[in-house]
Amino acid sequence: QRLIAKLNHTFFYASILIVSISGALKKIFNGEVLDVFLFKIEIKDNFELAELFYDVHIFSNYTLISLISLHIFAVIIHKAIFKENLLKRIL
């Protein structure tokens, strides 16, 4: 269970990072300007790459939703079946 929990957390953080990066790259390769703090980033249009990063963005969003659902389901299982009070430890 600990290994699964660690893997879930690792994939959770990785998918958050991938969602952010792929969304920014999709926007940049679509020809839009990306404002990052004090910098404005703009790259020449490349719609094939924009489409690829869009697909990665969508897939990683669904992965993120699945991992969150798995996490919530595991907390419910621990509360209902194992009678452990994980919510007290989490909060």
Stockholm file with secondary structure:
# STOCKHOLM 1.0

chainA/1-91         QRLIAKLNHTFFYASILIVSISGALKKIFNGEVLDVFLFKIEIKDNFELAELFYDVHIFSNYTLISLISLHIFAVIIHKAIFKENLLKRIL
#=GR chainA/1-91 SS CHHHHHHHHHHHHHHHHHHHHHHHHHHHHTTCCEEETTEEECCCCCHHHHHHHHHHHHHHHHHHHHHHHHHHHHHHHHHHTSCCCHHHHHC
#=GC SS_cons        CHHHHHHHHHHHHHHHHHHHHHHHHHHHHTTCCEEETTEEECCCCCHHHHHHHHHHHHHHHHHHHHHHHHHHHHHHHHHHTSCCCHHHHHC
//
